[in-house]
């Protein structure tokens, strides 16, 4: 790559990793005309990020209102949630969603709105004029799309000469034979977005793995988000999954945090179920800064990497929103929801203390599902898992690991955990009934 060598000193700002990097005389000073607007609306209340944000802000005396498409939610069950309501799905009833959220915000005196998922964030940003009376502490829609559209993101990374896996950009599956000449397997098929609007509806996508050209073609034809939409084919990078969490102020990254994923759901790679706070990789920080500064992002973001055995952090994706393992950053000392909230209402952030490395955070029920998938050998795997079944069980049963905390089940706020358990049991029961009732051929 071009550019000067990266050293830790380049990121050793006053106070250390996880601090604001603005000089003291220019620290985020904004008008305080609306500083007293302390009510916040958190969308997507049944997500873990919503629960973490609700606990964070509620503990500090902020009036937190939680909303979702369903009535009973993780964040809504928290003792730190002051009130809640439901709204129509923005995917199937956009007008109903906008009307309901606007009406409830006006009625409840909401000052700040925090969407959690890609769909709700893109919807709010796309219809920002509908929420002109609210603080929406995120960047413009064009910047959001530049980050969350993986096709555009990887093209940008190429232009900036940043490390990414070898990538083929596929516009139509009819071009697979030509594009995949010399392709090494296993290969990764990556949709261009996590949620795609297709034929008047939204569909959720997921990364798939192919171990041969025949399997690659079969996967591409099977899934609508490959067969009818652009996607990428990437080389499989074997290594450690790491992430850099950032708070940006109009294109300027001001707070950093990093974690590594110790276990994921599914085990082959996905959502973190056990993660640990670490010192950021200097090269990963350089890549993070380059991307976020180029698109002039504002608000929070998570930049995901796969660090190879040689130590190269390959850019995987960027999420311009809150992330599932948000609670880990809060526990380690970087309270992103509180920092973003303060920035939204015009408060000076001041200095953020260095965070603690070595803190671990575990999503217990997600870890249960991950272990189950290991035991039943569920799903295709590009490579054998590093741990066998017995070792996976032993690791799972280590409930008293030093510096380990639990994401959902917390003694001072247990209702969200019991609700999550009920939701899982209900879902399992429903899946069992469907399987039993399925006609046998």
N, C-alpha and C positions, 0 to 999 in steps of 0.2 A: 504494500500500500504506500501511497505517497504521503508526504507530511513528516513533521518532525517526530522523533521518538516520544512515546508517552511514558511519563514517570509519575510516581505517587505524589511528588511535590506539586504537580500541576493541579492536584485536587485537594491539597492540604490547606484549606482555607481556615480562617480563624475559628476555633471551636472544634475542628475536625470534621470527619465524614458525618453527614446528616445535619449540617448547620446551614443557615442562610449564608450566601456568599456575597451579598450586597455590602458595600462599605457602610459603616455606621451612619454616615451623613446622607445616605440615599436609600435607607431601608424602607421600601414599600410604603411611602406616605401617600395617603389618599384622603379625599374629603370625608369627613365624618358626619355628613348631613343625614345619613340613614343608619348610622351605627347602632341605633336603638332597636332596629328591626331584628328581633332575636328569634322569631319563629321560623322553623325550617321544615320543608316538606321533603321527605325521602321516598322516592318511587321504588318500585320493585321490592317491596317489603319482605318477600319470601327468599331473598338471596342472603348469603352469608355476609356479603359486603354491606348490605343494608343494616343487618344486625350489628355489625362492628361499628358503623357510623352512628347508629342510634344510641348505642351504649356510650360511645365517645362523647357525643354532644350532650346527651341527657345527663351524664355525670357532671357536666360543667354548668348545668342549670339552663340549657337551651330548651325551649319548648319544641319538642319533636313530634311532628305528625307523620305517620307512616301510611302509605297507600300502595295498593296492588290490585291485580285483577281478581284475586280471591280474598275472602274475608279474614281467614285465620292465617297469619304469617309469622315467620320467625321474629322479625323486628317488631311486629305488632304485639307479640306476646311478651316482649321485654318490659321489665319494670320501668325502663327509661323512656318508653313511648308514652306520650301524653294523650294522643288521640289517633284515630285511624279512619280510613274510608276506602271504598272500592271504586274502581273506574273501569270502563270498557277497555277491551284490548286495543292498543294502538295499531296492532297488525290487522284486525278485522273490522274495527269501528273507529277510524281515526277521528271523525267529527265528534263522536261521543266521548272519546278520550280527552280531546282538547276542551270541549265544553265542560265536562265534569271537573277536570283539574283546575281550569280557570275559575269556575264557580266556587269550588271548595277553597281555593287559595284566597279569593276575595272575602268569602264568608268568615274564614278563620284568621285573617290578617297575616298570612304567610309572607315572609320577606325574602326567603332564599329557597331555591328548589334544587335538589340533588338527585338526578337520575343515576341509576346503577348499571343497567345493561346497555348493550350496544343499540338495541332497538329503541328503548326509551330515550337514550341520549341523542341519537340521530333525529328522532321525532321532535324532541324539544328544540334542538338546534335548527332544524329545518323550518319550524314554525315559531321562531324566536319572537316575532312581532306579536304573537298571541300572549306572550308572557312579559311584555315590556314593563309591567309594574313590579316584576320580580328580579332578583339577582340570580343570574345563571352563570356561575363561575367556570365556564368552559369556553374554549376557543370557537372560532367560526366553523360553520359546517364544512367549508372547503378544506380547512386544516384537519378537521376530524376525519373526513374521507381520505385525505392523503395518508393518514396513519392507519386507519382500520381497513382500508382496501389494500389487501396484501399484494396484489398485482402492482399497484401504484407505489406502494412502499418499497418493494424489492427493486423496482425500476429506479426509484430515487436512490436507494442504497448503491446500486451499480454506478449511477452518475457521480456519487460522492466517493466512490472507490472504497466502500466499506465491506467488510467480510460477510458474505452470505454463502449458503450452500450452492453448488452448481445447480442452476435452475433453467428449465425449459418452460417458456410461456406458451400455453396451448389455447388458441382461440376456438378451434373446432376439433372434435375427436377424429375427424377424417385425416388430420395431419399427423397422427400419432406415429405412424411408421417412419415418416421422414424425420420427425423431431427426435425420435428415440433411438436413432442409429448410434450404437456404441454405448447406450445407457447401461450403467452398472446397477445391479440389484443387490439388496432390496432398494426400492425406490419409494419416495413419498409423494402421494397425490394430495395437493393442498388446494381447497376452494379459495376463491379470491376474497370471500368475506365469510364471517361466521353466520350471518343471517342474510338470505338472498330473497329479494322479491321476484317471484316467478309465477307467471300466469295469474296475476291478481291476488296472490297469497304469499305469505312469508314462509320460507322453509329454513330449518336449522341445518347447518352443514357440519361435517367433521372430517378430520384428516384421515386418510386411508393409506395402507401400506401394500405394496405389490412385490412379490418375490420372483416374478417372471414377466415377460412381455405378454404372455397369454393372460395372466391374472390381471395385469394392468389394464388391458383392453376390456376385460370382463367387468372390472370395477368402474371404469369410465362409462361404460354403457349402462350399468345398473343404476347409478345414482343420477338423478335429474340435475343436481348442481354441478356435475361434471359433463354430462352428455349435452346439456343445453346452455351452459354458461362457461365463460373463460375459467381456466384453472392453471396451476403450476405443477410441474413434476420436478422434484428435487432429489439430490443425492441424500442418502441417509447418513446423518452425522451421529456417530456413537460418542457419547460423552455426558457431562453433567449439565442438567438443566438449571439455569440461574436466571434471575430477574433483577432489573434495576427499577425501583419505584422513584418517581420524580414529581415535584411540584414546580410548575413553571409560572412565571409572571410575564405574560405577553411576549413569549418567545425566549425568555431568559430562565433557564433552569436554576432554581434557588435552593432546593432541598433534595438530597439524594438518600436512598436506602437500598440495600441489596439483600437478596436471600438466595438460598439454594434449595432445590426440591430434593428431599430425601426419599419420599414415596409419592406416587401419583396414582390417579384414577382416570383411565385404566393404567395398569402397571407399565404398559409400553410407552406411556407419555400422555399427559393431559393435565387435569386439574390437580393441584397439590393437595395431598392429605396430611403430609408431615413435611414441614419446611423449617429452615434455620436461618437466622440473621447472620450475615457475613460482611466482611469489608468488601466494598465494590472492587471488581476487577478494573484496573485503570484503563485498559483498552475498551472494555464494555462501556465505561463512563464516556470515553471519547466518542464512541459510536452513538451513544444516547444523546449527548449534547449536539452532535452534528445533525441528527435527524430532527430533534425537537426545535432547535434553533432555525433550521432551514424552513420548516413549515410554520414557524412562529406560533407554536402551541401555547395555550393558556389553560391552566388547571392542572389536574393530576393525570398521570400516565404511567403505564407499566410497559417496560421494554424487555422482551424475552430473548434469551440467548441459549445456545447449546455450546458448551465449552468442550472442545476436542481434547484428546489425550495430549496433544502438543501444546495446549493452553490457548488456542485461538477461540475467542468468543464469536460464534456465527449468529448473526441476527436472524431471529425466527419470525417475530411479529411484534406489533405495538398495539396496545389498547389505550385509547384516549378516554379513559373512565376509571372508576374504582375497580378493584380486582378481588378475587375470591379470598386470597390470603392476607387481606388488609389487616386483620387482627394481629398478625405477627408484627408488623411494623409498629402498631400502636403499643403492643407489649414491650417492644424493644426500645421505645422512646421517641418514635417519630409519629406523632398523632396527625396523620394526613387529613382526616375529616375536620378536626378542629382548626388546623392551619388553613385549609381551604375556606372554611366558614369565616374565619377572621378576615381573610383576604377579600371575601365577598362583601362583607359589611363595612369594609374600609378601615379595619384596624391595622396598626403596625405589627408585623410579625415579630420584630425583634430578633433575637438569636435563638436558634434551636440547639439544644445541648446534643453532644455526641451520643449516638445510640449504642446500645449494648450488643455486642456480637455473641454468638453462641446460644441465643434464646431460641427455643424450638416451640412450634405451635402445631397442634394436631387436630384435624377434623375427624373425630372418632368414627362417626357413621360412614363417612367417605372411606376411611381406612378399613372398616369392616368389609365394604363392598370390594375394595381393591384386593384384600386378602382372599375373598371368595373367588374372585376372578383368577387369581393365581392358583388356587386349589383345584378349580374345575377346568383350568386351561382354556379360559374363555377368550375368544377373539384372536385374530391373526397377529403374529408377532414378527417384526422384521429381524430381530435377533433374539436368542435365548435370554431369559431374564438373568440378572447377575446372581440372584439368590434362589435356591431351591425351595420346595414347599415347607420342609421342616424349619429351615432358617427363617423363612418368612413368618411362620407361626411364632417362633421364638422372639423375633423382632417386634411383632405385633403385641405380644403379651408383656412387653416391657413398659408397664404403665407408670413406673416411678422414675423414669429417666430424668437425670439432672437437668434443670433449667427448662423442662418441658411444660407447656401449658395447653389447655384445651380451648378450642375455638368457640364452640357453641355451648357446651356444658360447663357452666361456671356457677360455683356455689351461691354466689350472691344474686344470681339471675337464672334460675333453672327452668323456668317455664318454656323458653324457646327450645331447649333440648327435648323436653317431654313432648312438645308439639312435633318436633322433627322425628322423634321415634314413632309417634302415631302416624305421621305422614308416610314414613317408610313401611310400616306394617300394613297400612291400607294399600299402598302401591304394590307390595309383594302379594297381598291377598288377591288384588284385582288381576295381577299377572298370572297367578296360579289358576284362578277361575277361567280366565281366557284360554289358558293352555289346556285345561281339562275339557272345556267346551268346544275346543277346536275339532272340526270333523276329521276323522281319520280316513285316509285314502288307501 
